[in-house]
Amino acid sequence: MSRTVEGQPQPSAPVQAAYGYCETVTGQQARNFAYGIRLLPAEKRQAMSALYAFSRRVDDIGDGPLPAAEKKERLEATRAILGRVHAGQVADDDTDPVAVALADAARRFPIPLGGLDELIDGVLMDVRGETYETWDELKVYCRCVAGAIGRLSLGVFGTQSRAPGAERAAEYADTLGLALQLTNILRDVREDAGNGRTYLPADDLAKFGCSDGFAGGNPPAGADFAGLVHFEVRRARALFAEGYRLLPMLDRRSGACVAAMAGIYRRLLDRIERDPAAVLRGRVSLPGHEKAYVAVRGLSGLDARHISRRTVRRPA
């Protein structure tokens, strides 16, 4: 019999079809994420697609047009599906392909499914319209919607147990998730303002004269918007620097996947830093050829080797 992860049998035909559905969702909707997971072996790529498809379902409920009460009901119904997955109650022939794929992935990899509960908690914070006075408050939200995804992904990637500092791998994965989410928040300032949302901490907005927000697509009169953006960029760079310490703890292809996804967001951060007003004109993005370059660089191991050398020099 053909074997896959840790000697387990290949997925059944219904499970393979469920994974195919999740991979289609990922390819169509996860422009940056999809570039990274292309670098993984098939079984890890399928598991990551299952995680993405479930996460996408949660996000779509939160971002959709339904009334808040109905969003809450649907999110709790989705949490109930997660509970069935966690309890091993999802059969291969279940009618929900995302649940089928996620259940199989959870059997094959030590995925901490509680992270998806945290994601639902974070989206419920959005539904309630919560705002954040301080960075410490915003970090709680970021850890729910992104740090948890980092820790879930680590369950698929695994770590090289002999790597220095490997016991802190989950912490670094969480921090890298924060870096990605803060970059997302900067990139989406205009879109979020149009939807009546403000994620940047109120303390930071006040410091740079931006407390009135960006609903009109422009900073308030007299505001130091560039100063605000550069302040948040420095914060994101510090998070990336800490989170990148995860790379030497991963196998080559998992490290390449993380380096590619994080590298794309770091380049977005570079663009935002060079032209802060760009985030008020529209969504900042990278062309496909630049994403491909970042992926090749990740696969070459350049980023992992660089971080490994820096980690040796820097005390924990």
Beta strands, then each sheet from edge to edge (+ up, - down):
end
